[in-house]
Amino acid sequence: MLKISSSEKTAIVFPDSQSVSVDLYRKFTEQYADGMQGISYRNLLSIIGDLQALISDETRKDDLLVLPVSNRIDSILLILTLWARGTTPLLVSEKIIQKEISELSDFFRIKVIGQGHLLGSIARDVDLTAPDDLTIDTGKDCSVILTSGSEGKPSAAVVPFTSVAEHLYITGKIFGDQSISRWLLSLPVNHVSGLAILCRALFNQGTLFIPESQKAEDLIPLINRHGITHCSLVNAQLQDLAEMQLAGDNKLKCVLVGGGPSDSGVIRESLKKGWPIYKVYGATETFTMITAVDLTRNPEKIDTSGKFLDGVTGKIIPVDESLTEEEGEVLVKSPTLIRQFLGDEGKGKEKFRNGYFHTGDIGKIDSEGYLTLLMRRTDLIVSGGLNINPLEIERALISTGLIEEVCVTGKQDTRWGEIVVALVKVKQGNDVTAEMLNQKLGDKIDDRKNPKEYVFVESLPRTELGKLKRAEIRKNINKSIIP
């Protein structure tokens, strides 16, 4: 059972700059330190109850709605309101353009609901009644999260509340008593990682802190001055935060680091500075983390993604004869798996077979049960019969000290099948050529893996979570040669 209980405890703390979006309910918030506002669980549930009455009668409780959101208090209130009435939101970024929203609405045949439809649009006196506890029907779906579809069509993962409940249960063994936790909403709530932070905080009666932005300069003051105990970061955020001063009296207990291959050097330096880092691995389809390792206690496991959590089973199956016996695709069986892919039945049949989710990631599991990720299967480059892991080349290029950012991908070639192409952003002040870089790689990797082409760029395309848009980069590199 999932429940949010009514009490005078602070549920959500948010920047005063966001209060204009909930001006109607300002008298039900309280002033917090450092220009922040707070809402108690009692008032939070009262506001949710009031908002439910504003939703159009034309919107049935079991409707699926497209909901553009951001990491703001008004978005959080709308998500909770829809959950309370049993309505499932398809969460998209507020930055998405109207044309894309309309396309999603038409493709999935669902309605769109906006922030202004409910919040601040109706001038009236508000007299909130004492609320009951909010109990969630776990037979309903929590949300729908966009994923990459097949053949250019949209695809979305349907996350049931049962998966959320299971996630809270199995991660509770790692996080401990969450009723005293202070979670930082450090990742976008329209992504599964940010949504999980929201759920961990509020369904465990902790406190959710909403920063001004997800940039390091807005995260570190809350960590240092507001007793943040838990947060989740992608590598780019950790790298920026590691360069800032962590207060000696900070209350951090757990910093989850995931979102793709991690820079062990940055993690190692962060550990020295007192960051309590847990490396984790998961996906939208698994409702975030399904492995974890506490690197404060197990620093020797820094290059792994940890052990599978209780109740989760992982195994490796062979996919290519060029890999070693212990390497292959990572398969996962977990009570936290999504219910289905909306609008992409073919993808569901491909990804879910015999009770296991086929992740598409290549990895290995050691004798102690620790998972090490090697690459995405779709990122593999096959050149002249040689299977090449692009991450190996990227790490080697970064280790030269000349490169700030890099993405290695494959480009179709009539002779070799594919050739290795490296898109690089050179560190400021360096005068670099392709020949120089390949010379630097001489003692680092097999020279057959050296990039045949270099593309020097000012920046690389990334997602909201800071992940490289590898599929987009690969597609653009091959555009000129694909009929």
VMD Tcl script that draws the C-alpha trace (Angstrom):
set ca {
  {0.00 0.00 0.00}
  {1.19 3.51 -0.79}
  {0.04 6.33 1.45}
  {0.80 9.95 2.21}
  {-0.24 10.75 5.79}
  {-1.56 14.08 7.01}
  {0.68 15.77 9.60}
  {2.28 19.11 10.46}
  {5.65 17.89 9.23}
  {7.14 19.78 6.27}
  {6.53 17.82 3.08}
  {8.02 20.06 0.37}
  {10.44 22.99 0.44}
  {10.70 25.12 -2.70}
  {12.26 28.44 -3.81}
  {10.30 31.59 -3.04}
  {10.64 32.47 -6.73}
  {8.23 29.63 -7.53}
  {5.55 30.80 -5.10}
  {3.88 33.01 -7.71}
  {2.76 29.86 -9.51}
  {0.84 28.78 -6.42}
  {-0.13 32.28 -5.26}
  {-3.68 31.07 -4.65}
  {-2.35 28.89 -1.84}
  {0.33 31.23 -0.46}
  {-1.37 31.53 2.92}
  {-1.00 27.78 3.34}
  {2.77 27.86 2.96}
  {5.35 28.88 5.55}
  {8.53 30.91 5.26}
  {11.65 28.76 5.28}
  {15.29 29.83 5.55}
  {17.31 31.24 2.63}
  {14.38 32.45 0.54}
  {12.51 29.15 0.57}
  {8.87 28.26 1.23}
  {7.56 25.12 2.92}
  {4.29 23.17 2.77}
  {3.25 20.76 5.53}
  {1.79 17.35 4.72}
  {-1.56 18.52 6.09}
  {-1.70 21.56 3.80}
  {-0.28 19.59 0.88}
  {-3.12 17.09 1.07}
  {-5.65 19.90 1.49}
  {-4.38 21.65 -1.64}
  {-4.51 18.38 -3.58}
  {-8.11 17.92 -2.50}
  {-8.98 21.44 -3.59}
  {-7.27 21.02 -6.97}
  {-9.17 17.83 -7.72}
  {-12.39 19.83 -7.79}
  {-10.97 22.09 -10.54}
  {-10.30 19.35 -13.05}
  {-12.85 19.41 -15.84}
  {-15.76 17.01 -15.58}
  {-14.91 16.03 -19.16}
  {-11.72 14.41 -17.85}
  {-12.57 10.96 -16.57}
  {-10.60 9.55 -13.66}
  {-9.23 6.71 -15.75}
  {-8.10 9.00 -18.58}
  {-4.43 9.17 -19.58}
  {-3.29 12.78 -19.88}
  {-0.22 14.41 -21.41}
  {1.17 16.65 -18.66}
  {4.04 19.06 -19.45}
  {6.04 19.45 -16.21}
  {9.20 20.94 -14.76}
  {10.93 20.76 -11.37}
  {8.62 23.33 -9.84}
  {6.10 23.19 -7.02}
  {3.13 23.67 -9.40}
  {4.14 20.59 -11.42}
  {4.54 18.50 -8.27}
  {1.08 19.54 -7.07}
  {-0.49 18.60 -10.40}
  {1.18 15.18 -10.47}
  {-0.03 14.44 -6.94}
  {-3.53 15.70 -7.77}
  {-3.83 13.38 -10.76}
  {-2.57 10.46 -8.66}
  {-5.15 11.25 -5.97}
  {-8.03 11.05 -8.45}
  {-6.69 7.90 -10.11}
  {-5.59 9.60 -13.33}
  {-2.31 8.64 -15.01}
  {-0.07 11.43 -16.40}
  {2.21 10.97 -19.40}
  {5.02 13.22 -18.18}
  {6.86 15.38 -20.69}
  {9.21 18.31 -20.27}
  {7.67 21.78 -20.25}
  {10.42 22.68 -22.74}
  {8.82 20.44 -25.36}
  {7.29 22.48 -28.19}
  {3.54 22.56 -28.78}
  {3.86 20.71 -32.10}
  {5.52 17.74 -30.34}
  {2.87 17.75 -27.62}
  {0.13 17.65 -30.24}
  {1.88 14.81 -32.07}
  {2.09 12.79 -28.84}
  {-1.54 13.50 -28.04}
  {-2.63 12.40 -31.52}
  {-0.42 9.30 -31.63}
  {-1.48 7.98 -28.22}
  {-5.03 9.39 -28.58}
  {-4.92 11.11 -25.22}
  {-5.74 14.57 -23.87}
  {-3.34 17.32 -22.85}
  {-3.62 19.16 -19.54}
  {-1.63 22.32 -18.79}
  {-0.44 24.02 -15.61}
  {-2.52 27.13 -16.18}
  {-5.63 24.97 -16.54}
  {-5.61 24.49 -12.79}
  {-3.16 26.73 -10.97}
  {-3.67 30.43 -10.55}
  {-6.24 30.60 -13.34}
  {-9.28 30.95 -11.11}
  {-9.37 33.90 -8.70}
  {-11.32 32.83 -5.63}
  {-11.16 32.50 -1.89}
  {-9.71 29.21 -0.77}
  {-10.79 27.62 2.50}
  {-9.06 24.27 2.81}
  {-10.72 21.53 4.81}
  {-8.89 19.12 7.08}
  {-7.70 16.32 4.81}
  {-7.74 12.58 5.11}
  {-4.61 10.58 4.43}
  {-4.02 9.97 0.72}
  {-4.08 6.26 -0.08}
  {-3.00 5.25 -3.56}
  {-4.71 2.42 -5.40}
  {-1.73 0.26 -6.40}
  {-3.86 -1.32 -9.10}
  {-3.52 1.95 -11.03}
  {-0.62 3.25 -13.10}
  {1.70 5.86 -11.62}
  {2.86 7.50 -14.82}
  {3.93 7.02 -18.39}
  {7.51 7.94 -19.31}
  {8.69 8.53 -22.87}
  {11.38 6.17 -24.20}
  {13.03 5.73 -27.57}
  {10.58 4.10 -29.98}
  {11.15 1.84 -32.95}
  {11.04 3.06 -36.56}
  {10.84 6.68 -35.41}
  {7.48 6.20 -33.66}
  {6.95 7.43 -30.08}
  {7.16 4.82 -27.33}
  {6.42 5.17 -23.66}
  {6.89 3.01 -20.58}
  {3.84 2.47 -18.37}
  {4.96 2.47 -14.71}
  {2.40 0.86 -12.36}
  {2.18 1.85 -8.70}
  {3.02 -1.74 -7.80}
  {6.50 -1.16 -9.27}
  {6.84 2.01 -7.20}
  {5.82 0.17 -4.03}
  {8.28 -2.64 -4.73}
  {11.03 -0.11 -5.44}
  {10.44 1.64 -2.11}
  {10.52 -1.69 -0.30}
  {13.76 -3.03 -1.77}
  {15.62 0.30 -1.69}
  {14.48 0.92 1.90}
  {17.01 -1.69 2.95}
  {19.73 0.59 1.59}
  {18.39 4.00 2.54}
  {17.21 3.16 6.06}
  {14.52 5.19 7.86}
  {13.19 7.47 5.13}
  {10.79 9.34 7.41}
  {13.76 11.50 8.47}
  {15.20 11.81 4.97}
  {15.64 15.06 3.06}
  {15.69 14.26 -0.65}
  {16.98 16.79 -3.17}
  {15.00 16.88 -6.43}
  {18.22 17.03 -8.44}
  {16.95 15.33 -11.63}
  {14.02 16.14 -13.97}
  {10.69 14.85 -12.69}
  {9.58 13.91 -16.22}
  {12.37 11.31 -16.20}
  {12.07 8.15 -14.14}
  {15.06 9.13 -11.98}
  {13.44 12.40 -10.87}
  {10.04 10.74 -10.45}
  {11.64 8.15 -8.15}
  {13.07 10.91 -5.94}
  {9.57 12.38 -5.58}
  {8.17 8.98 -4.61}
  {10.96 8.14 -2.15}
  {10.50 11.42 -0.33}
  {6.71 11.73 -0.08}
  {5.57 8.11 0.20}
  {8.07 7.67 3.05}
  {6.98 10.89 4.82}
  {10.36 12.51 4.26}
  {10.93 16.06 2.97}
  {11.41 16.93 -0.70}
  {13.63 19.94 -1.49}
  {13.16 21.58 -4.89}
  {16.22 23.57 -6.04}
  {16.09 26.63 -8.29}
  {17.67 24.52 -11.03}
  {19.60 21.26 -11.39}
  {22.87 23.14 -11.83}
  {25.64 22.59 -9.28}
  {25.56 26.21 -8.08}
  {21.91 25.78 -7.06}
  {22.38 22.31 -5.53}
  {25.38 22.90 -3.27}
  {23.75 25.60 -1.04}
  {20.85 23.26 -0.23}
  {23.24 20.37 0.45}
  {25.43 22.50 2.71}
  {22.81 24.55 4.57}
  {19.58 22.56 4.58}
  {20.66 19.16 5.81}
  {20.05 17.23 2.58}
  {20.52 13.54 3.36}
  {19.94 11.94 -0.05}
  {20.32 12.92 -3.68}
  {20.77 11.32 -7.08}
  {23.19 12.68 -9.67}
  {24.36 12.05 -13.20}
  {28.06 12.19 -13.96}
  {28.08 15.76 -15.26}
  {26.50 17.04 -12.04}
  {28.93 15.11 -9.85}
  {31.87 16.48 -11.81}
  {30.69 20.07 -11.25}
  {29.83 19.50 -7.58}
  {33.16 17.79 -6.89}
  {34.88 21.09 -7.71}
  {32.86 22.90 -5.02}
  {33.33 22.93 -1.26}
  {31.24 20.40 0.64}
  {30.51 21.67 4.16}
  {32.20 19.69 6.90}
  {28.95 19.45 8.87}
  {26.85 18.27 5.91}
  {24.20 15.60 6.59}
  {24.61 13.59 3.38}
  {24.12 9.86 3.84}
  {23.78 8.68 0.27}
  {24.58 10.12 -3.16}
  {23.38 7.88 -5.98}
  {25.46 8.12 -9.14}
  {24.14 6.56 -12.32}
  {22.95 7.66 -15.71}
  {25.57 5.83 -17.76}
  {29.23 4.92 -17.59}
  {30.85 6.84 -14.74}
  {34.21 8.56 -14.63}
  {36.07 6.63 -11.95}
  {38.56 9.47 -11.59}
  {35.83 11.97 -10.66}
  {34.22 9.46 -8.29}
  {37.56 8.71 -6.63}
  {38.22 12.42 -6.03}
  {34.66 12.93 -4.75}
  {35.08 10.10 -2.24}
  {38.24 11.76 -0.93}
  {36.27 14.96 -0.38}
  {33.63 13.18 1.67}
  {30.87 12.49 -0.84}
  {29.09 9.24 0.25}
  {28.70 7.77 -3.21}
  {26.66 4.72 -4.17}
  {27.09 3.62 -7.77}
  {23.84 2.29 -9.19}
  {22.46 0.85 -12.40}
  {18.93 0.85 -13.70}
  {16.62 2.02 -16.47}
  {13.17 3.44 -17.08}
  {11.95 -0.13 -17.63}
  {13.18 -1.18 -14.15}
  {11.92 1.97 -12.39}
  {15.47 3.19 -11.76}
  {18.09 1.40 -9.66}
  {18.31 -2.38 -9.51}
  {21.96 -2.59 -8.41}
  {24.01 -0.61 -5.90}
  {27.39 -0.51 -4.21}
  {28.44 1.72 -1.29}
  {31.86 2.95 -2.46}
  {32.70 4.39 0.95}
  {32.78 0.83 2.27}
  {33.82 -0.90 -0.96}
  {36.18 1.48 -2.81}
  {37.79 -1.43 -4.65}
  {34.48 -1.92 -6.54}
  {34.59 1.55 -8.09}
  {34.50 0.21 -11.65}
  {31.41 -1.92 -11.03}
  {27.75 -0.95 -10.77}
  {27.25 -2.99 -7.61}
  {25.24 -6.07 -6.70}
  {21.64 -6.73 -7.66}
  {19.20 -5.59 -4.96}
  {17.16 -8.05 -2.92}
  {14.37 -9.51 -5.02}
  {16.16 -8.69 -8.30}
  {17.77 -11.38 -10.44}
  {20.36 -10.60 -13.08}
  {22.09 -12.86 -15.56}
  {24.31 -12.66 -18.61}
  {23.54 -14.32 -21.95}
  {26.02 -14.58 -24.84}
  {25.33 -12.33 -27.82}
  {28.56 -12.31 -29.81}
  {31.35 -14.83 -30.16}
  {33.94 -12.04 -30.01}
  {33.10 -11.44 -26.33}
  {34.66 -13.51 -23.56}
  {32.69 -16.33 -21.92}
  {31.62 -14.17 -18.96}
  {30.54 -11.20 -21.12}
  {27.14 -10.76 -22.73}
  {23.81 -8.97 -22.58}
  {22.47 -8.11 -19.13}
  {19.02 -9.62 -18.42}
  {16.97 -8.59 -15.40}
  {14.00 -10.06 -13.54}
  {12.56 -7.61 -10.99}
  {9.25 -6.82 -9.25}
  {9.84 -3.18 -10.27}
  {9.55 -3.72 -14.04}
  {7.16 -1.58 -16.07}
  {3.78 -2.97 -17.12}
  {4.11 -2.39 -20.88}
  {5.25 -0.10 -23.66}
  {2.44 2.18 -24.77}
  {2.10 2.36 -28.52}
  {4.89 -0.10 -29.27}
  {3.77 -3.69 -28.79}
  {6.67 -4.96 -30.89}
  {9.18 -3.39 -28.54}
  {7.51 -5.10 -25.57}
  {7.81 -8.53 -27.20}
  {11.44 -7.85 -28.03}
  {12.43 -6.55 -24.62}
  {10.40 -8.82 -22.30}
  {10.88 -12.54 -22.79}
  {10.45 -15.43 -20.34}
  {10.03 -13.08 -17.41}
  {13.27 -11.20 -18.09}
  {13.89 -7.67 -19.36}
  {16.57 -7.62 -22.06}
  {18.46 -4.41 -21.24}
  {20.54 -4.11 -24.40}
  {23.59 -3.48 -22.20}
  {26.74 -5.56 -22.44}
  {28.31 -6.50 -19.12}
  {29.66 -9.21 -16.87}
  {28.99 -10.45 -13.33}
  {31.95 -11.47 -11.18}
  {32.15 -14.32 -8.66}
  {30.94 -12.03 -5.86}
  {27.86 -10.96 -7.82}
  {29.05 -7.48 -8.82}
  {27.89 -6.23 -12.22}
  {30.30 -4.40 -14.51}
  {28.86 -2.62 -17.55}
  {30.92 -2.55 -20.72}
  {28.75 -0.78 -23.29}
  {25.38 -0.55 -24.97}
  {24.92 -3.34 -27.49}
  {23.71 -0.84 -30.09}
  {26.89 1.25 -29.61}
  {29.16 -1.61 -30.69}
  {31.29 -0.79 -33.75}
  {32.16 -3.65 -36.11}
  {35.13 -2.74 -38.31}
  {36.83 -5.31 -40.52}
  {35.43 -8.12 -38.36}
  {36.77 -6.49 -35.16}
  {34.22 -5.63 -32.46}
  {35.12 -2.28 -30.92}
  {33.80 -0.83 -27.66}
  {33.54 2.96 -28.17}
  {33.85 3.60 -24.42}
  {37.35 2.13 -24.43}
  {38.44 4.66 -27.05}
  {36.64 7.53 -25.32}
  {38.40 6.82 -22.03}
  {41.75 6.59 -23.78}
  {41.21 9.95 -25.50}
  {40.14 11.64 -22.26}
  {43.24 10.24 -20.54}
  {45.47 12.22 -22.95}
  {44.51 15.36 -21.04}
  {43.79 17.20 -24.30}
  {40.09 16.42 -24.66}
  {37.17 17.86 -22.68}
  {34.34 15.88 -24.30}
  {34.24 12.99 -26.74}
  {31.82 10.64 -28.45}
  {33.04 7.71 -30.52}
  {30.69 6.10 -33.01}
  {30.64 4.00 -36.18}
  {30.33 5.24 -39.74}
  {29.33 2.92 -42.58}
  {32.16 2.06 -44.95}
  {32.12 -0.10 -48.12}
  {35.51 -1.67 -47.34}
  {35.50 -2.09 -43.55}
  {31.77 -2.30 -42.84}
  {32.22 0.51 -40.33}
  {35.05 2.85 -39.44}
  {35.65 4.52 -36.08}
  {34.78 8.22 -35.92}
  {35.52 10.42 -32.90}
  {33.72 13.69 -32.24}
  {35.88 15.68 -29.84}
  {35.73 18.95 -27.98}
  {39.29 20.04 -27.31}
  {40.22 21.61 -23.98}
  {40.70 25.35 -24.21}
  {44.26 26.37 -25.03}
  {45.21 23.13 -26.78}
  {46.16 22.98 -30.44}
  {45.29 19.42 -31.44}
  {45.32 17.46 -34.69}
  {44.00 14.00 -35.58}
  {47.53 12.72 -36.08}
  {48.56 13.97 -32.65}
  {45.64 12.24 -30.95}
  {46.26 8.89 -32.67}
  {49.91 9.15 -31.70}
  {48.87 9.71 -28.06}
  {46.68 6.60 -28.27}
  {49.67 4.52 -29.35}
  {50.32 2.83 -25.99}
  {46.75 2.94 -24.73}
  {44.71 0.85 -27.18}
  {45.13 -1.54 -30.09}
  {45.95 0.71 -33.07}
  {43.28 -1.07 -35.13}
  {40.77 0.75 -32.90}
  {42.21 4.21 -33.58}
  {39.65 6.62 -35.08}
  {39.93 6.84 -38.85}
  {38.18 10.22 -38.72}
  {38.01 13.03 -36.16}
  {35.33 15.71 -36.07}
  {36.25 18.71 -33.93}
  {33.16 20.27 -32.33}
  {32.32 23.05 -29.87}
  {29.80 20.89 -28.00}
  {28.09 17.51 -28.09}
  {24.30 16.98 -27.96}
  {23.10 15.71 -24.59}
  {19.79 14.86 -22.93}
  {18.32 16.66 -19.91}
  {20.18 14.14 -17.76}
  {23.51 14.93 -19.39}
  {23.71 11.69 -21.38}
  {25.24 11.81 -24.83}
  {22.65 11.50 -27.59}
  {24.58 8.65 -29.19}
  {21.82 7.50 -31.53}
  {21.38 11.04 -32.87}
  {25.15 11.47 -33.32}
  {25.48 8.13 -35.12}
  {22.54 8.96 -37.38}
  {23.96 12.39 -38.28}
  {27.43 10.99 -38.99}
  {25.90 8.48 -41.42}
  {23.41 10.85 -43.06}
  {25.56 11.71 -46.02}
  {26.21 8.09 -46.98}
  {22.84 6.46 -46.34}
  {20.53 6.55 -49.39}
}
mol new
graphics top color blue
foreach p $ca { graphics top sphere $p radius 0.5 }
foreach p [lrange $ca 0 end-1] q [lrange $ca 1 end] { graphics top cylinder $p $q radius 0.2 }
display resetview
